[in-house]
Amino acid sequence: MFDKPSSERLPLSSLIFIGLIAVASVAGATVLGARPLDPHEAAGVFPPWWGREASLLAASDAGAVLAVGTLPFIVIVRTPHADAPARLRAAGALFSIDPGRVAPCAA
């Protein structure tokens, strides 16, 4: 029956680590739950440091560009082939998500 003094708290590094785990869990669940439903259409999330022009150029290699998000590294494409997510990854996208999930971001 040893009680900690009430003045003892978790160190800041522990709180940061716990916060990073929480953010990674939420982000992972979001990405996994947002997989494209239609294999002909997907939103590619390109590296943020690429910029709008580089992301557009890479996405156009994957298929017809339908829209660009307000974040310039998210590009929605459509392809006649049933492999839009794979084509986006081959073009340099970090991952692909369902375009309906980025509709509020579409410009």
N, C-alpha and C positions, 0 to 999 in steps of 0.2 A: 504494500500500500504506500507506494512512493508517489507523491504528487510533484509535478514540475512546477517551478515557480511561474507565476503568471507573466513575468516579464520576459520569459524565453519565447522566442518566435523562430519560425523557419528562416534560414538565411535567404537572402535575395536570390542567390544562384539556384536554390531549390525551387523557389516560386517561378523563376523564369523557365526552368526545366519542365515543371508541371504545366505551365502555360503552353510551351511548345508542343508537348505531347497532346494536349487538348486541341490545339489548332490543327495539328497534323491529322488527328483522328477525324475531326469534322471535315477537313478538306478531302481526305481520302474517301470518306463515306459519300461526300457530294460528288466527287469525280466518278466513283464506281456506280452510283445511282443515276448518273446523268449520261450514261453511254447512249450513243445514237440509236434511235429506234428504227429509223429507215436507213438501210445500208447504202442508199444512193445519195444521201444528203447528210452532212456533218459539219460541225463547227470545229475548226482547228485552232488550238491555242498554241501560238508560236512563241519563241523566246521573247520576252518583253524588250530586250535590248536591240532586237532587230529593227524595230520601227515599222511604220505603216507600209512603205514602199517595198521593203524586203519581204514582209509577210504576204503582201498581195502577190508579188512575183512568185514566191514559193507556192502559195495556194493555187495560183492559176496553173501550175504544173499538175496539181491534183485533180482539177475539174473546173467547171464554170463557176466563177465567183458570183454569189448571189447577194451578199451583204458583208459589210465590215462593221465590227462593233465600235462602240464609243471608245473602247480600249483598242488601240490600233493593231494589236497583235492577235486579235480574235477575228477569224475570217470564216464565213459560211460558204461552202461549196456544194455543188451538185454534179454528179457524174452518172453517165448511163450504165456504168458498171456497178455491181453491188459490193464495192469495196472502198467507199469514200474514206472511212477512218484509216485504212491501211495506206491509201494513197497520200493522205495528209501526213501521216507519220513518215512515209518515205520522202516527202517534200520538206521535212524538217520540223513538223509540229511536235510539241512536247506530248500532247495527248489530244483526243477528240471527244467532244461532248454532243449531246442532242441539241440541235439548233433551237428548239423550243425553250431550252433553258437559258439561252442568251438573247431571246427576243427582246427583253427589256433593254438590252445593251445595244441593239442594232441601231445603226445610224441611218 
